[in-house]
Amino acid sequence: SIFFGSSIKPGSLSLKWYFTGSLVAELRDNKHNGELIQVSGNAHAEDYNNNVAGVVLYDEGFILLTGSWDLQPEEIPMTNPSSSDNPKWIYFGAGAGDGVSQFDDASGNGRGNFVSCSFNLSFQGTSETQVMTMFTHARRGEANFSNNPTYQLYGQRKMKLSSSHVYEENPEKLIANVASSSFSNHSASFKRQVYISRVALYDDKKNLIGIATLSNPVLKEEDQDYTFKLKLDI
C-alpha cells in the first residue's frame, strides 16, 4: 500500500477524537496485538479507559471500531440531519467521504456543532526490501596507490622524454609524504598511505556496475587490513 507499505507497524497506531480543539479520548494498540484500547479520556469518557474499542488488521490496513460509549455529553448529528447522538468511537471520522457534512441540504441549513469535531489518525508503516550484502577487503600491502594528482609530490617533471616516436614518463617521480608528525615544523618519516573514499563494484567480466562512496575517507596505511560492508537494495 502507498499508505503503510507492507503492513502497519504494531504499537504505532493512534486515534484521537477532538471536540472544539480539546482532546476528548485516544485509542492506541499498546499491546501490539491489534486491540485498540482507550488510553485517555476527558471527565465524561475516563470511566472507559482501558476498554477495547476496536481492532486493527495490520497487514490489511483495516480498522474496525466497536466502541459505543459516550465520549461527550453534547449531542451532534453524526449520521443524518434528523437524528443526533453523543460522540462515540463508532462515529470516528464522520464526514470523511460518507456523505455527512456540516450542511443538511443544498440550501445550506447547518448541522450546528458538527464542525466542532475533528479527528487524528497516525501510524507507522513497514516495508520489506530485498538487500544484497557484499564485503570487500583492502588487505595489508594492497590498495596502497592513488590516482589523485595530489598523491605525487608537487612540481616534479611528468615526462622524461617526448618526441614523435617516444613518450617516456619520469621514472623517478616521488610520492608526497602526508604522514603526520607530532612536532611542529617537522616532516615525519615517509609512510605509504592512502585515503580510501570510493569502492568500485565489477561483474565477473570486469565491467564496472556501481560505485559505493564512503561518507568520510578512510586512512589506510600499508600494514593495515580493512573490510568494507556494502548493502544494495534490489
Secondary structure, 3 states (H helix, E strand, C coil): CCCCECEECCCCCEEEEEECCEEEEEEECCCCCCEEEEEEECCCCHHHCCCEEEEEECCCCEEEECCCCCCCCCCEEEEECCEEECCCHHHCCCCCCCCCCCECCCCCCECHHHHHEEEEEECCEECCCCEEEEEEEECCCCCCCCCCHHHECCCCCCEEEECCCCEEECCCCCECCCCCCCCCCCCCCCCCEEEEEEEEEECCCCCEEEEEEEEEEEEEECCCCEEEEEEEEC
